[in-house]
Amino acid sequence: MSLESEAGLPGDVLPGVLSESLHAELVAFRRDLHMHPELGNQEFRTTAAIKERLEQAGLRPRVLSTGTGLVCDIGLAEGERPPVPLLALRADIDALPIPDTKTDCAYRSTVPDRAHACGHDVHTTVVLGTGLVLADLHAKGLLPRPVRLLFQPAEEVLPGGALDAIEDGALTGVGRIFAVHCDPRVEAGRIGLRHGPITSACDRLEIALDGPGGHTARPHLTTDLVTAAARVAVDVPALIARRVDTRAGLALTWGRIETGHAPNVIPQHAELSGTVRCLDLDAWRQAPDIVHAAIDEVATLHRAKSEISYVRGVPPVVNDRESTELLRRAMIARRGMKSVESTEQSLGGEDFSWYLEHVPGAMARLGVRRPGERTVRDLHQGDFDADEHAITVGVELFTAAAFLDVNGSRS
């Protein structure tokens, strides 16, 4: 495949291959982040580390007004308007509030009950490495278009730190945006791509049920809240699944039910909490009304008073076709046809979706499974880890994309 017409480069030359020394530096950087995970909106050490390394490369990163996270433009003088819309590369920098359970890892978390168990340390290192490579190419006069690095805080905090970044101007002048997300099902050296929805919407639901309690010998004189809570837990998910097209994949799953303290006392209070997930954007927009109505119906049937807290999360990530194809061509240019595989839409939520409400873009699944490894270390588990070859793959994918998308996207 000749890249001459697409990147303005002679023959099949495509700059941006990662050197062994830079790969080693980036691995060390990722391991340092892995050892010092920070929760959403608390990523001060992480932000400082990224900022210091970018400044060493002669760049001018700007910390977001929230106090954590950064944006950094490459190929633009201060105050200069971009000649074409910017290509933005986004990384999320926060960790999870779970313990690191790896037992034989020299770089396991040093912070109790905190872990980079979703691969955000890898995402951050990929975008940092891409920035270092592109800054070097810009210094040599080889960067064809300006690029913005976006290190976003609080992806794990609903409704997501992306909204704060957007409000702070992170998308100003941007015409297209890319991201990767670690996927332990995909072997390192490969990526997974999909046109259209690649993640799901995810909201949080909290319900409080109240009513007069009493003795279990006289349930007819009470609101039997244990039974009411049980019926809400069973009947509400079934009801909402029948009130939208089944292809929309609207699903309520409980994570907590709590009520009562004694075997012979009917309680006066019960609580349920869970998540509402949805594959379809239009159905997600209807979900709060559907869920509220179903809860009210079941609670009323059992004479329970309900109080509902429905916390909007994130819409599905919907990959733009043109952007997805650009990532496909970039990966094939680097590693050949077999390096790209199709991927399914997941039920996980991702606040990268908020950016795609404003500009076109795409998210790729970055393979992090070690070749030959049979055990899949799933995301959001304390033993999660990644094959660090994925860092090189991510950097070379993004640098190739920057060269192939020379003229920018539509604004």
RODO-2510 file (C-alpha; in nm, 4 decimals, decimal comma):
residues 411
     n   res          X          Y          Z
     1     m     0,0000     0,0000     0,0000
     2     s     0,1513     0,3258    -0,1094
     3     l     0,1179     0,6147     0,1322
     4     e     0,2430     0,8820    -0,1051
     5     s    -0,0957     1,0302    -0,1926
     6     e    -0,2305     1,0089     0,1622
     7     a     0,0597     1,1300     0,3709
     8     g     0,2679     1,3285     0,1243
     9     l     0,5546     1,0857     0,1820
    10     p     0,7733     0,9100    -0,0718
    11     g     0,6993     0,5438    -0,1397
    12     d     0,6053     0,3371     0,1634
    13     v     0,7892     0,5422     0,4240
    14     l     0,5818     0,6159     0,7332
    15     p     0,7641     0,7892     1,0208
    16     g     0,6891     0,7234     1,3846
    17     v     0,8266     0,3769     1,4539
    18     l     0,9142     0,3539     1,8228
    19     s     1,2805     0,3107     1,9138
    20     e     1,3839     0,0489     2,1676
    21     s     1,5112     0,3168     2,4041
    22     l     1,1837     0,5104     2,3979
    23     h     0,9856     0,1886     2,4431
    24     a     1,1937     0,1106     2,7515
    25     e     1,1350     0,4606     2,8885
    26     l     0,7622     0,4341     2,8309
    27     v     0,7441     0,0936     2,9999
    28     a     0,9162     0,2447     3,3031
    29     f     0,6740     0,5390     3,2966
    30     r     0,3738     0,3072     3,2800
    31     r     0,5027     0,0965     3,5685
    32     d     0,5504     0,4070     3,7797
    33     l     0,1882     0,5049     3,7158
    34     h     0,0804     0,1500     3,7931
    35     m     0,2528     0,1683     4,1309
    36     h     0,0929     0,5030     4,2174
    37     p    -0,2742     0,4892     4,1098
    38     e    -0,4963     0,7882     4,1818
    39     l    -0,8750     0,8111     4,1754
    40     g    -1,0774     1,0467     3,9581
    41     n    -1,0142     1,4185     4,0158
    42     q    -0,7279     1,3287     4,2510
    43     e    -0,4665     1,2555     3,9831
    44     f    -0,2196     1,5237     4,0950
    45     r     0,0945     1,3086     4,0915
    46     t    -0,0032     1,1584     3,7553
    47     t    -0,0694     1,5016     3,6066
    48     a     0,2644     1,6333     3,7326
    49     a     0,4545     1,3366     3,5877
    50     i     0,2953     1,3794     3,2435
    51     k     0,3512     1,7558     3,2472
    52     e     0,7176     1,7216     3,3422
    53     r     0,7918     1,4762     3,0598
    54     l     0,6125     1,6844     2,7983
    55     e     0,7998     1,9959     2,9060
    56     q     1,1286     1,8062     2,8797
    57     a     1,0351     1,7487     2,5147
    58     g     0,9939     2,1247     2,4624
    59     l     0,6139     2,1201     2,4681
    60     r     0,3751     2,3513     2,6549
    61     p     0,1082     2,1446     2,8297
    62     r    -0,1810     2,3181     3,0056
    63     v    -0,3333     2,1709     3,3193
    64     l    -0,7129     2,1664     3,3070
    65     s    -0,8999     2,4094     3,5288
    66     t    -1,0220     2,1202     3,7459
    67     g    -0,6616     2,0836     3,8693
    68     t    -0,5860     1,7484     3,7132
    69     g    -0,5500     1,6392     3,3526
    70     l    -0,3808     1,8272     3,0695
    71     v    -0,4051     1,9332     2,7074
    72     c    -0,0987     1,9840     2,4905
    73     d    -0,0805     2,0938     2,1264
    74     i     0,1990     1,9813     1,8952
    75     g     0,2779     2,1713     1,5771
    76     l     0,1251     2,5038     1,6776
    77     a     0,2954     2,8158     1,8042
    78     e     0,1361     2,9746     2,1097
    79     g    -0,1765     3,1610     2,0021
    80     e    -0,1565     3,0283     1,6439
    81     r    -0,4784     2,9185     1,4763
    82     p    -0,4505     2,5704     1,3236
    83     p    -0,4438     2,5618     0,9412
    84     v    -0,6655     2,2502     0,9525
    85     p    -0,8802     2,1076     1,2332
    86     l    -0,6735     1,9410     1,5039
    87     l    -0,6529     1,5671     1,5503
    88     a    -0,7026     1,4956     1,9207
    89     l    -0,5691     1,1870     2,0974
    90     r    -0,7350     1,1171     2,4305
    91     a    -0,6148     0,9196     2,7314
    92     d    -0,7929     0,8696     3,0644
    93     i    -0,5614     0,8912     3,3658
    94     d    -0,7581     0,7773     3,6732
    95     a    -0,7521     0,4446     3,8572
    96     l    -1,0091     0,2297     4,0372
    97     p    -1,0975     0,1982     4,4080
    98     i    -1,0095    -0,1720     4,4274
    99     p    -0,7066    -0,3553     4,5710
   100     d    -0,4241    -0,4762     4,3485
   101     t    -0,4204    -0,8532     4,4015
   102     k    -0,1217    -0,9428     4,1821
   103     t     0,1237    -1,1422     4,3939
   104     d     0,4266    -1,1793     4,1670
   105     c     0,4475    -0,8300     4,0164
   106     a     0,7363    -0,5957     4,1003
   107     y     0,5317    -0,2920     3,9982
   108     r     0,2039    -0,3712     4,1741
   109     s     0,0157    -0,0840     4,3365
   110     t     0,1728     0,0694     4,6452
   111     v    -0,1542     0,2406     4,7416
   112     p    -0,4009     0,0357     4,9502
   113     d    -0,7320    -0,0327     4,7758
   114     r    -0,6267     0,1494     4,4591
   115     a    -0,5311    -0,0112     4,1290
   116     h    -0,4918     0,0612     3,7592
   117     a    -0,7178    -0,2334     3,6843
   118     c    -0,8693    -0,0907     3,3657
   119     g    -0,5507    -0,0085     3,1762
   120     h    -0,5664     0,3689     3,2045
   121     d    -0,1941     0,3694     3,2806
   122     v    -0,1411     0,2057     2,9411
   123     h    -0,3708     0,4540     2,7653
   124     t    -0,1858     0,7442     2,9272
   125     t     0,1547     0,6073     2,8306
   126     v     0,0437     0,5489     2,4703
   127     v    -0,0687     0,9106     2,4271
   128     l     0,2416     1,0410     2,6043
   129     g     0,4652     0,8285     2,3816
   130     t     0,2792     0,9452     2,0727
   131     g     0,3337     1,3041     2,1810
   132     l     0,7071     1,2510     2,2256
   133     v     0,7385     1,0900     1,8829
   134     l     0,5318     1,3580     1,7107
   135     a     0,7209     1,6379     1,8858
   136     d     1,0467     1,4944     1,7525
   137     l     0,9024     1,4660     1,4015
   138     h     0,7729     1,8235     1,4212
   139     a     1,1209     1,9455     1,5180
   140     k     1,2483     1,7761     1,2006
   141     g     0,9779     1,9391     0,9877
   142     l     0,7986     1,6095     0,9240
   143     l     0,4692     1,6533     1,1089
   144     p     0,1969     1,7062     0,8446
   145     r    -0,0726     1,8490     1,0718
   146     p    -0,1124     1,9747     1,4305
   147     v    -0,2148     1,7255     1,6984
   148     r    -0,3660     1,7765     2,0433
   149     l    -0,2897     1,5438     2,3327
   150     l    -0,5708     1,5199     2,5861
   151     f    -0,5042     1,3560     2,9225
   152     q    -0,8468     1,3412     3,0830
   153     p    -0,9209     1,2863     3,4527
   154     a    -1,2133     1,1065     3,6165
   155     e    -1,3312     0,8696     3,3440
   156     e    -1,4554     0,6335     3,6148
   157     v    -1,6636     0,9048     3,7852
   158     l    -2,0150     0,9368     3,6418
   159     p    -2,1021     1,1216     3,4243
   160     g    -1,7324     1,1354     3,3378
   161     g    -1,4471     1,3835     3,3375
   162     a    -1,4896     1,4256     2,9629
   163     l    -1,7640     1,6786     3,0283
   164     d    -1,5307     1,8950     3,2370
   165     a    -1,2590     1,8694     2,9716
   166     i    -1,5024     1,9747     2,6986
   167     e    -1,6216     2,2695     2,9074
   168     d    -1,2570     2,3675     2,9537
   169     g    -1,2076     2,3923     2,5765
   170     a    -1,0436     2,0582     2,5091
   171     l    -1,2316     2,0246     2,1778
   172     t    -1,1829     2,3823     2,0571
   173     g    -1,0373     2,3604     1,7069
   174     v    -1,0588     1,9794     1,7020
   175     g    -1,1944     1,8063     1,3929
   176     r    -1,1445     1,4422     1,4893
   177     i    -1,0621     1,2485     1,8051
   178     f    -0,9197     0,9019     1,8693
   179     a    -0,8756     0,6818     2,1743
   180     v    -0,7782     0,3268     2,2576
   181     h    -0,9026     0,1038     2,5362
   182     c    -0,7198    -0,2024     2,6633
   183     d    -0,8883    -0,5305     2,5740
   184     p    -0,7581    -0,8450     2,7477
   185     r    -0,9435    -1,0626     2,4973
   186     v    -0,7320    -0,9325     2,2077
   187     e    -0,3717    -1,0444     2,1708
   188     a    -0,1009    -0,7786     2,1992
   189     g     0,0050    -0,6632     1,8532
   190     r    -0,3542    -0,6437     1,7312
   191     i    -0,6485    -0,4054     1,7632
   192     g    -1,0241    -0,4556     1,7477
   193     l    -1,2413    -0,2167     1,5468
   194     r    -1,6119    -0,1669     1,4897
   195     h    -1,8228     0,0862     1,3008
   196     g    -2,1079     0,2346     1,4997
   197     p    -2,1700     0,1601     1,8705
   198     i    -1,8721    -0,0091     2,0381
   199     t    -1,9716     0,0433     2,4042
   200     s    -2,3033     0,0858     2,5812
   201     a    -2,4756     0,3548     2,7784
   202     c    -2,4391     0,3195     3,1522
   203     d    -2,6434     0,4935     3,4228
   204     r    -2,6611     0,4423     3,7993
   205     l    -2,9832     0,3711     3,9872
   206     e    -3,0527     0,4026     4,3607
   207     i    -3,3931     0,3147     4,5097
   208     a    -3,5219     0,3594     4,8647
   209     l    -3,8433     0,1801     4,9656
   210     d    -4,0302     0,2765     5,2805
   211     g    -4,3416     0,1685     5,4670
   212     p    -4,4707     0,0706     5,8110
   213     g    -4,2918    -0,2350     5,9434
   214     g    -4,3927    -0,4729     6,2186
   215     h    -4,3851    -0,8294     6,3425
   216     t    -4,3482    -1,1146     6,0958
   217     a    -4,6491    -1,2764     6,2683
   218     r    -4,8721    -0,9965     6,1351
   219     p    -4,7489    -0,9064     5,7823
   220     h    -5,1038    -0,7966     5,6845
   221     l    -5,0608    -0,4960     5,9144
   222     t    -4,7394    -0,3845     5,7466
   223     t    -4,5862    -0,2964     5,4147
   224     d    -4,3849    -0,6127     5,3690
   225     l    -4,0707    -0,4367     5,2478
   226     v    -3,8644    -0,7529     5,2084
   227     t    -4,1190    -0,8898     4,9634
   228     a    -4,1567    -0,5483     4,8007
   229     a    -3,7813    -0,5191     4,7521
   230     a    -3,7666    -0,8725     4,6140
   231     r    -4,0430    -0,7986     4,3644
   232     v    -3,8768    -0,4743     4,2568
   233     a    -3,5505    -0,6652     4,2075
   234     v    -3,7163    -0,9330     3,9939
   235     d    -4,0039    -0,7585     3,8184
   236     v    -3,8599    -0,4184     3,7252
   237     p    -3,5800    -0,5556     3,4994
   238     a    -3,8360    -0,7787     3,3270
   239     l    -4,0781    -0,4918     3,2761
   240     i    -3,8288    -0,2477     3,1254
   241     a    -3,6956    -0,5160     2,8915
   242     r    -4,0471    -0,5404     2,7432
   243     r    -4,1036    -0,1681     2,6989
   244     v    -3,8408    -0,1034     2,4326
   245     d    -3,7280    -0,2915     2,1240
   246     t    -3,5318    -0,5917     2,2520
   247     r    -3,2538    -0,5037     2,0083
   248     a    -3,1907    -0,1891     2,2151
   249     g    -3,0500    -0,4104     2,4910
   250     l    -3,1961    -0,2036     2,7769
   251     a    -3,0976    -0,3938     3,0924
   252     l    -3,1109    -0,3245     3,4657
   253     t    -2,8721    -0,5247     3,6831
   254     w    -2,8606    -0,4990     4,0612
   255     g    -2,5412    -0,4745     4,2577
   256     r    -2,6813    -0,4208     4,6079
   257     i    -2,9988    -0,5004     4,8022
   258     e    -3,0123    -0,4187     5,1712
   259     t    -3,2961    -0,4417     5,4207
   260     g    -3,3788    -0,5716     5,7678
   261     h    -3,1825    -0,6652     6,0774
   262     a    -3,3778    -0,9433     6,2537
   263     p    -3,5552    -1,2588     6,1326
   264     n    -3,8844    -1,1780     6,3051
   265     v    -3,9078    -0,8048     6,2261
   266     i    -4,0456    -0,6647     5,9011
   267     p    -3,8269    -0,3590     5,8310
   268     q    -3,9432    -0,0084     5,7531
   269     h    -3,6721     0,0654     5,4944
   270     a    -3,5079    -0,1112     5,2030
   271     e    -3,2470    -0,0014     4,9474
   272     l    -3,1504    -0,1299     4,6044
   273     s    -2,8797    -0,0032     4,3721
   274     g    -2,7616    -0,1109     4,0310
   275     t    -2,6795    -0,0022     3,6786
   276     v    -2,8915     0,0565     3,3721
   277     r    -2,7145    -0,0313     3,0489
   278     c    -2,8340     0,0187     2,6935
   279     l    -2,6944    -0,0601     2,3497
   280     d    -2,9038     0,1950     2,1616
   281     l    -2,8705     0,5741     2,1878
   282     d    -3,2405     0,6542     2,1334
   283     a    -3,3552     0,3933     2,3859
   284     w    -3,1013     0,5302     2,6371
   285     r    -3,2627     0,8717     2,6093
   286     q    -3,6000     0,7162     2,7018
   287     a    -3,4597     0,4967     2,9794
   288     p    -3,5140     0,7242     3,2845
   289     d    -3,8887     0,7587     3,2192
   290     i    -3,9265     0,3863     3,1501
   291     v    -3,7389     0,2848     3,4638
   292     h    -3,9223     0,5332     3,6868
   293     a    -4,2620     0,4116     3,5649
   294     a    -4,1763     0,0444     3,6179
   295     i    -4,0486     0,1026     3,9722
   296     d    -4,3546     0,3071     4,0675
   297     e    -4,5882     0,0360     3,9371
   298     v    -4,4251    -0,2473     4,1308
   299     a    -4,3745    -0,0478     4,4500
   300     t    -4,7354     0,0749     4,4479
   301     l    -4,8617    -0,2802     4,3991
   302     h    -4,6881    -0,3760     4,7239
   303     r    -4,7909    -0,0583     4,9121
   304     a    -4,4325     0,0694     4,9348
   305     k    -4,3317     0,4304     4,8961
   306     s    -4,0420     0,4640     4,6520
   307     e    -3,7748     0,7302     4,6236
   308     i    -3,5668     0,7026     4,3076
   309     s    -3,2276     0,8526     4,2286
   310     y    -3,1471     0,8014     3,8605
   311     v    -2,7954     0,9267     3,7860
   312     r    -2,7249     0,9850     3,4193
   313     g    -2,3978     0,8259     3,3154
   314     v    -2,2669     0,8122     2,9606
   315     p    -2,4199     0,7411     2,6190
   316     p    -2,2761     0,4677     2,3954
   317     v    -1,9489     0,5323     2,2138
   318     v    -2,0561     0,5445     1,8478
   319     n    -1,7582     0,5151     1,6156
   320     d    -1,7658     0,7320     1,3061
   321     r    -1,7202     0,5190     0,9933
   322     e    -1,4565     0,7419     0,8315
   323     s    -1,2550     0,7628     1,1540
   324     t    -1,2752     0,3868     1,2085
   325     e    -1,1494     0,3229     0,8574
   326     l    -0,8644     0,5665     0,9145
   327     l    -0,7543     0,3654     1,2198
   328     r    -0,7859     0,0465     1,0172
   329     r    -0,5600     0,1835     0,7416
   330     a    -0,3121     0,3129     0,9971
   331     m    -0,2845    -0,0251     1,1705
   332     i    -0,2568    -0,2152     0,8427
   333     a     0,0160     0,0246     0,7278
   334     r     0,2104    -0,0576     1,0447
   335     r     0,1485    -0,4288     1,0959
   336     g    -0,0444    -0,5762     0,8079
   337     m    -0,3953    -0,7020     0,7430
   338     k    -0,3919    -0,9636     1,0188
   339     s    -0,3317    -0,7016     1,2880
   340     v    -0,6939    -0,5802     1,2743
   341     e    -0,9934    -0,7810     1,3880
   342     s    -1,3621    -0,7052     1,4223
   343     t    -1,4939    -0,6558     1,7736
   344     e    -1,8386    -0,6691     1,9281
   345     q    -2,0275    -0,3979     2,1112
   346     s    -1,9619    -0,4303     2,4831
   347     l    -2,1946    -0,3500     2,7716
   348     g    -1,9264    -0,1384     2,9371
   349     g    -1,9643     0,2372     2,9581
   350     e    -1,7017     0,4930     2,8479
   351     d    -1,7160     0,8729     2,8726
   352     f    -1,5235     0,9040     2,5442
   353     s    -1,8794     0,9048     2,4083
   354     w    -1,9269     1,2663     2,5189
   355     y    -1,6557     1,3842     2,2772
   356     l    -1,8312     1,2072     1,9909
   357     e    -2,1437     1,4125     2,0607
   358     h    -1,9390     1,7092     1,9281
   359     v    -1,6821     1,5786     1,6766
   360     p    -1,6373     1,2578     1,4774
   361     g    -1,3910     1,0013     1,6035
   362     a    -1,3372     0,6407     1,6992
   363     m    -1,2124     0,4192     1,9789
   364     a    -1,0062     0,1075     1,9080
   365     r    -0,9680    -0,1902     2,1365
   366     l    -0,5967    -0,2279     2,2073
   367     g    -0,4894    -0,5882     2,2505
   368     v    -0,3054    -0,6477     2,5801
   369     r    -0,3238    -1,0277     2,6169
   370     r     0,0150    -1,1956     2,6191
   371     p     0,0565    -1,4359     2,3247
   372     g    -0,0209    -1,7893     2,4359
   373     e    -0,1785    -1,6781     2,7649
   374     r    -0,4953    -1,8782     2,8239
   375     t    -0,6219    -1,6996     3,1341
   376     v    -0,7967    -1,3729     3,0508
   377     r    -0,7321    -1,1126     3,3211
   378     d    -1,0506    -0,9159     3,2847
   379     l    -1,0924    -0,5410     3,3323
   380     h    -1,1866    -0,4067     3,6750
   381     q    -1,0293    -0,7076     3,8443
   382     g    -0,7465    -0,6760     4,0958
   383     d    -0,5141    -0,9064     3,9015
   384     f    -0,5430    -0,7181     3,5712
   385     d    -0,2181    -0,6543     3,3856
   386     a    -0,1154    -0,5847     3,0267
   387     d     0,1473    -0,7032     2,7832
   388     e     0,3577    -0,3892     2,7542
   389     h     0,4246    -0,4503     2,3853
   390     a     0,0809    -0,2904     2,3487
   391     i     0,2387     0,0462     2,4316
   392     t     0,4508     0,0367     2,1160
   393     v     0,1502    -0,0788     1,9126
   394     g    -0,0643     0,2077     2,0409
   395     v     0,2002     0,4728     1,9774
   396     e     0,2668     0,3526     1,6237
   397     l    -0,1086     0,3304     1,5530
   398     f    -0,1648     0,6913     1,6594
   399     t     0,1400     0,8304     1,4798
   400     a     0,0346     0,6531     1,1593
   401     a    -0,3160     0,7953     1,1962
   402     a    -0,1732     1,1466     1,2319
   403     f     0,0120     1,1069     0,9023
   404     l    -0,2775     0,9493     0,7133
   405     d    -0,5296     1,2126     0,8262
   406     v    -0,3293     1,4974     0,6765
   407     n    -0,6144     1,7327     0,5906
   408     g    -0,8116     1,6895     0,9101
   409     s    -1,1778     1,6070     0,9472
   410     r    -1,4900     1,8057     0,8922
   411     s    -1,5492     2,0572     1,1705
***
